[in-house]
């Protein structure tokens, strides 16, 4: 059975998931420094009107992520 992972933009408002890994190694360092670690609980707060940015809560800390950063975070619902 093949498992398809989702990313942050797939979440609906107030939906949460667990971060598993990163698809982009270059952004992984930046995201871990921001506190987005594998195993962290990520909740979608809202997205920008044009979908270029996402406002999320990671283990209780609110962060703003660009689309490319949000796309690189693989999650499991």
PyMOL Python script that loads the backbone (N, CA, C, O; Angstrom):
from pymol import cmd

cmd.read_pdbstr("""\
ATOM      1  N   UNK A   1       0.839  -1.175   0.000  1.00  0.00           N
ATOM      2  CA  UNK A   1       0.000   0.000   0.000  1.00  0.00           C
ATOM      3  C   UNK A   1       0.885   1.240   0.000  1.00  0.00           C
ATOM      4  O   UNK A   1       1.752   1.391   0.861  1.00  0.00           O
ATOM      5  N   UNK A   2       0.667   2.118  -0.960  1.00  0.00           N
ATOM      6  CA  UNK A   2       1.458   3.330  -1.065  1.00  0.00           C
ATOM      7  C   UNK A   2       0.769   4.461  -0.317  1.00  0.00           C
ATOM      8  O   UNK A   2      -0.437   4.665  -0.457  1.00  0.00           O
ATOM      9  N   UNK A   3       1.525   5.178   0.461  1.00  0.00           N
ATOM     10  CA  UNK A   3       0.978   6.267   1.263  1.00  0.00           C
ATOM     11  C   UNK A   3       1.304   7.596   0.611  1.00  0.00           C
ATOM     12  O   UNK A   3       2.454   7.856   0.256  1.00  0.00           O
ATOM     13  N   UNK A   4       0.300   8.429   0.454  1.00  0.00           N
ATOM     14  CA  UNK A   4       0.492   9.761  -0.121  1.00  0.00           C
ATOM     15  C   UNK A   4       0.499  10.771   1.021  1.00  0.00           C
ATOM     16  O   UNK A   4      -0.457  10.856   1.791  1.00  0.00           O
ATOM     17  N   UNK A   5       1.578  11.530   1.123  1.00  0.00           N
ATOM     18  CA  UNK A   5       1.675  12.534   2.172  1.00  0.00           C
ATOM     19  C   UNK A   5       1.070  13.843   1.696  1.00  0.00           C
ATOM     20  O   UNK A   5       1.067  14.149   0.504  1.00  0.00           O
ATOM     21  N   UNK A   6       0.571  14.591   2.626  1.00  0.00           N
ATOM     22  CA  UNK A   6      -0.002  15.898   2.333  1.00  0.00           C
ATOM     23  C   UNK A   6       0.962  16.965   2.815  1.00  0.00           C
ATOM     24  O   UNK A   6       1.951  16.666   3.484  1.00  0.00           O
ATOM     25  N   UNK A   7       0.670  18.212   2.471  1.00  0.00           N
ATOM     26  CA  UNK A   7       1.479  19.328   2.949  1.00  0.00           C
ATOM     27  C   UNK A   7       0.553  20.375   3.572  1.00  0.00           C
ATOM     28  O   UNK A   7      -0.669  20.230   3.517  1.00  0.00           O
ATOM     29  N   UNK A   8       1.110  21.398   4.146  1.00  0.00           N
ATOM     30  CA  UNK A   8       0.361  22.417   4.873  1.00  0.00           C
ATOM     31  C   UNK A   8      -0.789  23.019   4.053  1.00  0.00           C
ATOM     32  O   UNK A   8      -1.888  23.164   4.588  1.00  0.00           O
ATOM     33  N   UNK A   9      -0.581  23.375   2.773  1.00  0.00           N
ATOM     34  CA  UNK A   9      -1.691  23.969   2.008  1.00  0.00           C
ATOM     35  C   UNK A   9      -2.914  23.052   1.870  1.00  0.00           C
ATOM     36  O   UNK A   9      -4.001  23.534   1.551  1.00  0.00           O
ATOM     37  N   UNK A  10      -2.761  21.756   2.101  1.00  0.00           N
ATOM     38  CA  UNK A  10      -3.883  20.822   2.030  1.00  0.00           C
ATOM     39  C   UNK A  10      -4.804  20.905   3.246  1.00  0.00           C
ATOM     40  O   UNK A  10      -5.927  20.403   3.209  1.00  0.00           O
ATOM     41  N   UNK A  11      -4.335  21.536   4.320  1.00  0.00           N
ATOM     42  CA  UNK A  11      -5.140  21.641   5.530  1.00  0.00           C
ATOM     43  C   UNK A  11      -6.220  22.714   5.378  1.00  0.00           C
ATOM     44  O   UNK A  11      -6.020  23.727   4.707  1.00  0.00           O
ATOM     45  N   UNK A  12      -7.352  22.472   6.007  1.00  0.00           N
ATOM     46  CA  UNK A  12      -8.418  23.471   6.063  1.00  0.00           C
ATOM     47  C   UNK A  12      -8.220  24.308   7.322  1.00  0.00           C
ATOM     48  O   UNK A  12      -7.444  23.929   8.200  1.00  0.00           O
ATOM     49  N   UNK A  13      -8.903  25.423   7.417  1.00  0.00           N
ATOM     50  CA  UNK A  13      -8.811  26.284   8.591  1.00  0.00           C
ATOM     51  C   UNK A  13      -9.199  25.507   9.845  1.00  0.00           C
ATOM     52  O   UNK A  13     -10.206  24.800   9.850  1.00  0.00           O
ATOM     53  N   UNK A  14      -8.416  25.634  10.892  1.00  0.00           N
ATOM     54  CA  UNK A  14      -8.572  24.970  12.192  1.00  0.00           C
ATOM     55  C   UNK A  14      -8.323  23.470  12.148  1.00  0.00           C
ATOM     56  O   UNK A  14      -8.561  22.794  13.149  1.00  0.00           O
ATOM     57  N   UNK A  15      -7.860  22.926  11.043  1.00  0.00           N
ATOM     58  CA  UNK A  15      -7.499  21.507  10.967  1.00  0.00           C
ATOM     59  C   UNK A  15      -6.046  21.368  11.392  1.00  0.00           C
ATOM     60  O   UNK A  15      -5.229  22.246  11.115  1.00  0.00           O
ATOM     61  N   UNK A  16      -5.722  20.278  12.058  1.00  0.00           N
ATOM     62  CA  UNK A  16      -4.342  20.090  12.502  1.00  0.00           C
ATOM     63  C   UNK A  16      -3.824  18.732  12.049  1.00  0.00           C
ATOM     64  O   UNK A  16      -4.589  17.824  11.726  1.00  0.00           O
ATOM     65  N   UNK A  17      -2.501  18.625  12.036  1.00  0.00           N
ATOM     66  CA  UNK A  17      -1.829  17.403  11.612  1.00  0.00           C
ATOM     67  C   UNK A  17      -0.454  17.355  12.265  1.00  0.00           C
ATOM     68  O   UNK A  17      -0.014  18.322  12.888  1.00  0.00           O
ATOM     69  N   UNK A  18       0.211  16.227  12.116  1.00  0.00           N
ATOM     70  CA  UNK A  18       1.550  16.059  12.679  1.00  0.00           C
ATOM     71  C   UNK A  18       2.579  16.173  11.552  1.00  0.00           C
ATOM     72  O   UNK A  18       2.446  15.528  10.512  1.00  0.00           O
ATOM     73  N   UNK A  19       3.597  16.993  11.766  1.00  0.00           N
ATOM     74  CA  UNK A  19       4.673  17.151  10.782  1.00  0.00           C
ATOM     75  C   UNK A  19       5.528  15.885  10.776  1.00  0.00           C
ATOM     76  O   UNK A  19       5.909  15.380  11.832  1.00  0.00           O
ATOM     77  N   UNK A  20       5.825  15.381   9.586  1.00  0.00           N
ATOM     78  CA  UNK A  20       6.624  14.164   9.462  1.00  0.00           C
ATOM     79  C   UNK A  20       8.054  14.440   9.028  1.00  0.00           C
ATOM     80  O   UNK A  20       9.006  14.007   9.677  1.00  0.00           O
ATOM     81  N   UNK A  21       8.197  15.165   7.926  1.00  0.00           N
ATOM     82  CA  UNK A  21       9.524  15.444   7.383  1.00  0.00           C
ATOM     83  C   UNK A  21       9.433  16.627   6.431  1.00  0.00           C
ATOM     84  O   UNK A  21       8.399  17.285   6.326  1.00  0.00           O
ATOM     85  N   UNK A  22      10.540  16.881   5.740  1.00  0.00           N
ATOM     86  CA  UNK A  22      10.603  17.993   4.793  1.00  0.00           C
ATOM     87  C   UNK A  22      10.984  17.469   3.423  1.00  0.00           C
ATOM     88  O   UNK A  22      11.824  16.576   3.306  1.00  0.00           O
ATOM     89  N   UNK A  23      10.377  18.015   2.394  1.00  0.00           N
ATOM     90  CA  UNK A  23      10.699  17.587   1.031  1.00  0.00           C
ATOM     91  C   UNK A  23      11.862  18.380   0.440  1.00  0.00           C
ATOM     92  O   UNK A  23      12.475  17.931  -0.528  1.00  0.00           O
ATOM     93  N   UNK A  24      12.176  19.531   0.991  1.00  0.00           N
ATOM     94  CA  UNK A  24      13.257  20.380   0.496  1.00  0.00           C
ATOM     95  C   UNK A  24      14.324  20.515   1.579  1.00  0.00           C
ATOM     96  O   UNK A  24      14.090  21.136   2.615  1.00  0.00           O
ATOM     97  N   UNK A  25      15.479  19.938   1.337  1.00  0.00           N
ATOM     98  CA  UNK A  25      16.552  19.949   2.338  1.00  0.00           C
ATOM     99  C   UNK A  25      17.054  21.357   2.624  1.00  0.00           C
ATOM    100  O   UNK A  25      17.469  21.648   3.745  1.00  0.00           O
ATOM    101  N   UNK A  26      17.022  22.230   1.628  1.00  0.00           N
ATOM    102  CA  UNK A  26      17.502  23.599   1.824  1.00  0.00           C
ATOM    103  C   UNK A  26      16.605  24.361   2.802  1.00  0.00           C
ATOM    104  O   UNK A  26      17.099  25.151   3.606  1.00  0.00           O
ATOM    105  N   UNK A  27      15.306  24.131   2.740  1.00  0.00           N
ATOM    106  CA  UNK A  27      14.381  24.809   3.651  1.00  0.00           C
ATOM    107  C   UNK A  27      14.273  24.104   5.004  1.00  0.00           C
ATOM    108  O   UNK A  27      13.813  24.705   5.975  1.00  0.00           O
ATOM    109  N   UNK A  28      14.686  22.860   5.078  1.00  0.00           N
ATOM    110  CA  UNK A  28      14.572  22.089   6.324  1.00  0.00           C
ATOM    111  C   UNK A  28      15.336  22.759   7.466  1.00  0.00           C
ATOM    112  O   UNK A  28      14.848  22.797   8.595  1.00  0.00           O
ATOM    113  N   UNK A  29      16.507  23.276   7.188  1.00  0.00           N
ATOM    114  CA  UNK A  29      17.315  23.935   8.223  1.00  0.00           C
ATOM    115  C   UNK A  29      16.605  25.184   8.749  1.00  0.00           C
ATOM    116  O   UNK A  29      16.558  25.415   9.957  1.00  0.00           O
ATOM    117  N   UNK A  30      16.063  25.974   7.847  1.00  0.00           N
ATOM    118  CA  UNK A  30      15.354  27.193   8.236  1.00  0.00           C
ATOM    119  C   UNK A  30      14.107  26.856   9.055  1.00  0.00           C
ATOM    120  O   UNK A  30      13.836  27.496  10.071  1.00  0.00           O
ATOM    121  N   UNK A  31      13.352  25.851   8.611  1.00  0.00           N
ATOM    122  CA  UNK A  31      12.112  25.488   9.296  1.00  0.00           C
ATOM    123  C   UNK A  31      12.375  24.899  10.681  1.00  0.00           C
ATOM    124  O   UNK A  31      11.631  25.177  11.621  1.00  0.00           O
ATOM    125  N   UNK A  32      13.421  24.092  10.816  1.00  0.00           N
ATOM    126  CA  UNK A  32      13.732  23.550  12.142  1.00  0.00           C
ATOM    127  C   UNK A  32      14.183  24.657  13.086  1.00  0.00           C
ATOM    128  O   UNK A  32      13.894  24.600  14.281  1.00  0.00           O
ATOM    129  N   UNK A  33      14.883  25.658  12.572  1.00  0.00           N
ATOM    130  CA  UNK A  33      15.277  26.802  13.400  1.00  0.00           C
ATOM    131  C   UNK A  33      14.061  27.594  13.856  1.00  0.00           C
ATOM    132  O   UNK A  33      14.080  28.205  14.924  1.00  0.00           O
ATOM    133  N   UNK A  34      12.991  27.585  13.041  1.00  0.00           N
ATOM    134  CA  UNK A  34      11.752  28.271  13.400  1.00  0.00           C
ATOM    135  C   UNK A  34      10.913  27.449  14.376  1.00  0.00           C
ATOM    136  O   UNK A  34       9.930  27.952  14.921  1.00  0.00           O
ATOM    137  N   UNK A  35      11.289  26.195  14.600  1.00  0.00           N
ATOM    138  CA  UNK A  35      10.556  25.359  15.547  1.00  0.00           C
ATOM    139  C   UNK A  35       9.659  24.315  14.922  1.00  0.00           C
ATOM    140  O   UNK A  35       8.931  23.620  15.630  1.00  0.00           O
ATOM    141  N   UNK A  36       9.699  24.193  13.604  1.00  0.00           N
ATOM    142  CA  UNK A  36       8.906  23.168  12.925  1.00  0.00           C
ATOM    143  C   UNK A  36       9.758  21.905  12.880  1.00  0.00           C
ATOM    144  O   UNK A  36      10.597  21.746  11.993  1.00  0.00           O
ATOM    145  N   UNK A  37       9.541  21.019  13.832  1.00  0.00           N
ATOM    146  CA  UNK A  37      10.315  19.789  13.941  1.00  0.00           C
ATOM    147  C   UNK A  37       9.443  18.594  13.584  1.00  0.00           C
ATOM    148  O   UNK A  37       8.225  18.650  13.756  1.00  0.00           O
ATOM    149  N   UNK A  38      10.043  17.513  13.090  1.00  0.00           N
ATOM    150  CA  UNK A  38       9.248  16.305  12.865  1.00  0.00           C
ATOM    151  C   UNK A  38       8.576  15.869  14.167  1.00  0.00           C
ATOM    152  O   UNK A  38       9.215  15.798  15.217  1.00  0.00           O
ATOM    153  N   UNK A  39       7.296  15.585  14.079  1.00  0.00           N
ATOM    154  CA  UNK A  39       6.528  15.212  15.261  1.00  0.00           C
ATOM    155  C   UNK A  39       5.739  16.366  15.854  1.00  0.00           C
ATOM    156  O   UNK A  39       4.886  16.148  16.714  1.00  0.00           O
ATOM    157  N   UNK A  40       6.008  17.594  15.412  1.00  0.00           N
ATOM    158  CA  UNK A  40       5.304  18.768  15.932  1.00  0.00           C
ATOM    159  C   UNK A  40       3.868  18.799  15.409  1.00  0.00           C
ATOM    160  O   UNK A  40       3.595  18.363  14.291  1.00  0.00           O
ATOM    161  N   UNK A  41       2.963  19.316  16.225  1.00  0.00           N
ATOM    162  CA  UNK A  41       1.559  19.467  15.827  1.00  0.00           C
ATOM    163  C   UNK A  41       1.408  20.785  15.094  1.00  0.00           C
ATOM    164  O   UNK A  41       1.768  21.835  15.627  1.00  0.00           O
ATOM    165  N   UNK A  42       0.878  20.745  13.871  1.00  0.00           N
ATOM    166  CA  UNK A  42       0.708  21.930  13.036  1.00  0.00           C
ATOM    167  C   UNK A  42      -0.777  22.160  12.808  1.00  0.00           C
ATOM    168  O   UNK A  42      -1.491  21.260  12.364  1.00  0.00           O
ATOM    169  N   UNK A  43      -1.239  23.364  13.112  1.00  0.00           N
ATOM    170  CA  UNK A  43      -2.647  23.717  12.912  1.00  0.00           C
ATOM    171  C   UNK A  43      -2.741  24.906  11.959  1.00  0.00           C
ATOM    172  O   UNK A  43      -2.039  25.904  12.121  1.00  0.00           O
ATOM    173  N   UNK A  44      -3.624  24.783  10.958  1.00  0.00           N
ATOM    174  CA  UNK A  44      -3.842  25.882  10.018  1.00  0.00           C
ATOM    175  C   UNK A  44      -4.721  26.930  10.681  1.00  0.00           C
ATOM    176  O   UNK A  44      -5.849  26.632  11.072  1.00  0.00           O
ATOM    177  N   UNK A  45      -4.223  28.148  10.811  1.00  0.00           N
ATOM    178  CA  UNK A  45      -5.002  29.248  11.369  1.00  0.00           C
ATOM    179  C   UNK A  45      -5.768  29.929  10.242  1.00  0.00           C
ATOM    180  O   UNK A  45      -6.987  30.083  10.311  1.00  0.00           O
ATOM    181  N   UNK A  46      -5.038  30.336   9.200  1.00  0.00           N
ATOM    182  CA  UNK A  46      -5.676  30.927   8.006  1.00  0.00           C
ATOM    183  C   UNK A  46      -4.638  31.051   6.911  1.00  0.00           C
ATOM    184  O   UNK A  46      -3.436  30.944   7.152  1.00  0.00           O
ATOM    185  N   UNK A  47      -5.130  31.281   5.694  1.00  0.00           N
ATOM    186  CA  UNK A  47      -4.214  31.532   4.589  1.00  0.00           C
ATOM    187  C   UNK A  47      -4.492  32.904   4.012  1.00  0.00           C
ATOM    188  O   UNK A  47      -5.577  33.458   4.185  1.00  0.00           O
ATOM    189  N   UNK A  48      -3.508  33.441   3.331  1.00  0.00           N
ATOM    190  CA  UNK A  48      -3.669  34.778   2.756  1.00  0.00           C
ATOM    191  C   UNK A  48      -4.727  34.741   1.656  1.00  0.00           C
ATOM    192  O   UNK A  48      -4.998  33.677   1.099  1.00  0.00           O
ATOM    193  N   UNK A  49      -5.322  35.876   1.339  1.00  0.00           N
ATOM    194  CA  UNK A  49      -6.388  35.913   0.331  1.00  0.00           C
ATOM    195  C   UNK A  49      -5.988  35.343  -1.026  1.00  0.00           C
ATOM    196  O   UNK A  49      -6.822  34.761  -1.720  1.00  0.00           O
ATOM    197  N   UNK A  50      -4.727  35.501  -1.412  1.00  0.00           N
ATOM    198  CA  UNK A  50      -4.286  35.003  -2.711  1.00  0.00           C
ATOM    199  C   UNK A  50      -3.543  33.682  -2.611  1.00  0.00           C
ATOM    200  O   UNK A  50      -3.061  33.174  -3.624  1.00  0.00           O
ATOM    201  N   UNK A  51      -3.436  33.110  -1.411  1.00  0.00           N
ATOM    202  CA  UNK A  51      -2.827  31.798  -1.221  1.00  0.00           C
ATOM    203  C   UNK A  51      -1.317  31.761  -1.283  1.00  0.00           C
ATOM    204  O   UNK A  51      -0.739  30.694  -1.486  1.00  0.00           O
ATOM    205  N   UNK A  52      -0.660  32.899  -1.113  1.00  0.00           N
ATOM    206  CA  UNK A  52       0.801  32.934  -1.175  1.00  0.00           C
ATOM    207  C   UNK A  52       1.467  32.765   0.184  1.00  0.00           C
ATOM    208  O   UNK A  52       2.681  32.573   0.256  1.00  0.00           O
ATOM    209  N   UNK A  53       0.695  32.835   1.257  1.00  0.00           N
ATOM    210  CA  UNK A  53       1.248  32.709   2.602  1.00  0.00           C
ATOM    211  C   UNK A  53       0.241  32.012   3.503  1.00  0.00           C
ATOM    212  O   UNK A  53      -0.963  32.028   3.247  1.00  0.00           O
ATOM    213  N   UNK A  54       0.758  31.400   4.560  1.00  0.00           N
ATOM    214  CA  UNK A  54      -0.085  30.646   5.497  1.00  0.00           C
ATOM    215  C   UNK A  54       0.278  31.043   6.915  1.00  0.00           C
ATOM    216  O   UNK A  54       1.452  31.206   7.247  1.00  0.00           O
ATOM    217  N   UNK A  55      -0.738  31.195   7.745  1.00  0.00           N
ATOM    218  CA  UNK A  55      -0.563  31.518   9.147  1.00  0.00           C
ATOM    219  C   UNK A  55      -0.901  30.239   9.902  1.00  0.00           C
ATOM    220  O   UNK A  55      -2.050  29.796   9.893  1.00  0.00           O
ATOM    221  N   UNK A  56       0.095  29.642  10.557  1.00  0.00           N
ATOM    222  CA  UNK A  56      -0.088  28.349  11.221  1.00  0.00           C
ATOM    223  C   UNK A  56       0.332  28.437  12.683  1.00  0.00           C
ATOM    224  O   UNK A  56       1.026  29.366  13.094  1.00  0.00           O
ATOM    225  N   UNK A  57      -0.102  27.456  13.449  1.00  0.00           N
ATOM    226  CA  UNK A  57       0.305  27.330  14.838  1.00  0.00           C
ATOM    227  C   UNK A  57       1.057  26.002  14.954  1.00  0.00           C
ATOM    228  O   UNK A  57       0.505  24.945  14.651  1.00  0.00           O
ATOM    229  N   UNK A  58       2.315  26.060  15.393  1.00  0.00           N
ATOM    230  CA  UNK A  58       3.152  24.878  15.534  1.00  0.00           C
ATOM    231  C   UNK A  58       3.436  24.673  17.013  1.00  0.00           C
ATOM    232  O   UNK A  58       4.185  25.438  17.621  1.00  0.00           O
ATOM    233  N   UNK A  59       2.840  23.644  17.585  1.00  0.00           N
ATOM    234  CA  UNK A  59       2.968  23.371  19.030  1.00  0.00           C
ATOM    235  C   UNK A  59       2.704  24.629  19.859  1.00  0.00           C
ATOM    236  O   UNK A  59       3.412  24.907  20.826  1.00  0.00           O
ATOM    237  N   UNK A  60       1.674  25.385  19.467  1.00  0.00           N
ATOM    238  CA  UNK A  60       1.254  26.558  20.217  1.00  0.00           C
ATOM    239  C   UNK A  60       1.913  27.864  19.813  1.00  0.00           C
ATOM    240  O   UNK A  60       1.502  28.925  20.282  1.00  0.00           O
ATOM    241  N   UNK A  61       2.923  27.817  18.956  1.00  0.00           N
ATOM    242  CA  UNK A  61       3.619  29.010  18.502  1.00  0.00           C
ATOM    243  C   UNK A  61       3.101  29.383  17.113  1.00  0.00           C
ATOM    244  O   UNK A  61       3.062  28.542  16.216  1.00  0.00           O
ATOM    245  N   UNK A  62       2.706  30.643  16.939  1.00  0.00           N
ATOM    246  CA  UNK A  62       2.158  31.095  15.647  1.00  0.00           C
ATOM    247  C   UNK A  62       3.280  31.525  14.717  1.00  0.00           C
ATOM    248  O   UNK A  62       4.188  32.263  15.099  1.00  0.00           O
ATOM    249  N   UNK A  63       3.189  31.034  13.471  1.00  0.00           N
ATOM    250  CA  UNK A  63       4.194  31.333  12.450  1.00  0.00           C
ATOM    251  C   UNK A  63       3.516  31.717  11.149  1.00  0.00           C
ATOM    252  O   UNK A  63       2.413  31.259  10.853  1.00  0.00           O
ATOM    253  N   UNK A  64       4.174  32.551  10.385  1.00  0.00           N
ATOM    254  CA  UNK A  64       3.740  32.852   9.018  1.00  0.00           C
ATOM    255  C   UNK A  64       4.721  32.165   8.083  1.00  0.00           C
ATOM    256  O   UNK A  64       5.933  32.340   8.208  1.00  0.00           O
ATOM    257  N   UNK A  65       4.196  31.386   7.148  1.00  0.00           N
ATOM    258  CA  UNK A  65       5.032  30.642   6.207  1.00  0.00           C
ATOM    259  C   UNK A  65       4.718  31.050   4.778  1.00  0.00           C
ATOM    260  O   UNK A  65       3.557  31.254   4.423  1.00  0.00           O
ATOM    261  N   UNK A  66       5.745  31.167   3.970  1.00  0.00           N
ATOM    262  CA  UNK A  66       5.549  31.383   2.530  1.00  0.00           C
ATOM    263  C   UNK A  66       5.064  30.081   1.912  1.00  0.00           C
ATOM    264  O   UNK A  66       5.189  29.016   2.516  1.00  0.00           O
ATOM    265  N   UNK A  67       4.513  30.167   0.710  1.00  0.00           N
ATOM    266  CA  UNK A  67       3.965  28.989   0.041  1.00  0.00           C
ATOM    267  C   UNK A  67       5.015  27.902  -0.141  1.00  0.00           C
ATOM    268  O   UNK A  67       4.729  26.731   0.110  1.00  0.00           O
ATOM    269  N   UNK A  68       6.225  28.257  -0.571  1.00  0.00           N
ATOM    270  CA  UNK A  68       7.261  27.241  -0.789  1.00  0.00           C
ATOM    271  C   UNK A  68       7.688  26.577   0.517  1.00  0.00           C
ATOM    272  O   UNK A  68       8.027  25.393   0.523  1.00  0.00           O
ATOM    273  N   UNK A  69       7.678  27.320   1.623  1.00  0.00           N
ATOM    274  CA  UNK A  69       8.000  26.728   2.928  1.00  0.00           C
ATOM    275  C   UNK A  69       6.897  25.767   3.364  1.00  0.00           C
ATOM    276  O   UNK A  69       7.172  24.665   3.838  1.00  0.00           O
ATOM    277  N   UNK A  70       5.662  26.191   3.201  1.00  0.00           N
ATOM    278  CA  UNK A  70       4.524  25.351   3.591  1.00  0.00           C
ATOM    279  C   UNK A  70       4.440  24.094   2.734  1.00  0.00           C
ATOM    280  O   UNK A  70       4.085  23.027   3.236  1.00  0.00           O
ATOM    281  N   UNK A  71       4.758  24.207   1.459  1.00  0.00           N
ATOM    282  CA  UNK A  71       4.720  23.050   0.559  1.00  0.00           C
ATOM    283  C   UNK A  71       5.777  22.014   0.924  1.00  0.00           C
ATOM    284  O   UNK A  71       5.589  20.828   0.655  1.00  0.00           O
ATOM    285  N   UNK A  72       6.871  22.434   1.526  1.00  0.00           N
ATOM    286  CA  UNK A  72       7.952  21.504   1.817  1.00  0.00           C
ATOM    287  C   UNK A  72       7.742  20.717   3.114  1.00  0.00           C
ATOM    288  O   UNK A  72       8.492  19.779   3.383  1.00  0.00           O
ATOM    289  N   UNK A  73       6.747  21.074   3.917  1.00  0.00           N
ATOM    290  CA  UNK A  73       6.466  20.349   5.161  1.00  0.00           C
ATOM    291  C   UNK A  73       5.480  19.217   4.879  1.00  0.00           C
ATOM    292  O   UNK A  73       4.321  19.466   4.547  1.00  0.00           O
ATOM    293  N   UNK A  74       5.937  17.985   5.011  1.00  0.00           N
ATOM    294  CA  UNK A  74       5.064  16.838   4.798  1.00  0.00           C
ATOM    295  C   UNK A  74       4.369  16.502   6.107  1.00  0.00           C
ATOM    296  O   UNK A  74       5.010  16.435   7.156  1.00  0.00           O
ATOM    297  N   UNK A  75       3.051  16.290   6.046  1.00  0.00           N
ATOM    298  CA  UNK A  75       2.264  16.063   7.255  1.00  0.00           C
ATOM    299  C   UNK A  75       1.474  14.774   7.160  1.00  0.00           C
ATOM    300  O   UNK A  75       1.258  14.228   6.078  1.00  0.00           O
ATOM    301  N   UNK A  76       1.048  14.301   8.320  1.00  0.00           N
ATOM    302  CA  UNK A  76       0.182  13.137   8.424  1.00  0.00           C
ATOM    303  C   UNK A  76      -1.009  13.544   9.277  1.00  0.00           C
ATOM    304  O   UNK A  76      -0.839  14.004  10.406  1.00  0.00           O
ATOM    305  N   UNK A  77      -2.197  13.379   8.748  1.00  0.00           N
ATOM    306  CA  UNK A  77      -3.405  13.808   9.462  1.00  0.00           C
ATOM    307  C   UNK A  77      -3.741  12.845  10.561  1.00  0.00           C
ATOM    308  O   UNK A  77      -4.726  13.039  11.273  1.00  0.00           O
TER     309      UNK A  77
END
""", "prot")
cmd.dss("prot")
cmd.show_as("cartoon", "prot")
cmd.util.cbc("prot")
cmd.orient("prot")
